[in-house]
Amino acid sequence: DLLLSRLKLARVSDLVFWAYGDEVAVEKIADLAPLVHRAAEKDDPLAKKIIEETAYELVLATRGVVKKLGMEQEKFPLVLIGGLFGENKRLLARTKEEIVQNFPETVFVIPDKEPVEGAVALAIETGSR
């Protein structure tokens, strides 16, 4: 209901036409993430399923990178960044749970600054050498 109301759509089936319409950009779809989070907080089963599937896909991607690097048995840091993790504690918790099941030695790093701040600091440090 939150989603249909926000998009001013009458039926769930209208979402398909909205999502694949000519004027819909990826950013517009991404802007709906907070609605999914709110719906999940209200125990909406579909929203909870979306979060579960998102966590699963993030873990699949992580697993692929870890295996490609041959780090399955190593202790390694994993930086979790992005707006979704900040807003959606359920997604963060599910993602961490799944990653720990696959790689128990993972050390999670959640930066307290924006990535661009680290890039600027590194550029300044590198430039001062």
URHU-V751061 format. One line per field, one symbol per residue. phi: phi as a letter, one per 40 degrees, with the letter a starting at -180 (. if undefined). psi: psi as a letter, one per 20 degrees, with the letter a starting at -180 (. if undefined). A space follows every 50 residues. Layout:
phi=???
psi=???
//
This chain:
phi=.dcccccfbcbccccccccbcccccdccccccdcccdcccccgccccccc cdccddcccdccdccccccgbdbbcacbcbbhdccccbccccccccdccc ccbcccbcbbccbcdcccccccccccccc
psi=ggggghilqhqhhihghghjrhjorhhhghiighgggghhhjkphgghhg gghggghhhgggggggghikjhjqpqqoporqhhhhhnhgggggggghgh hhnhjpoppoqjrqhhghggghggghhi.
//
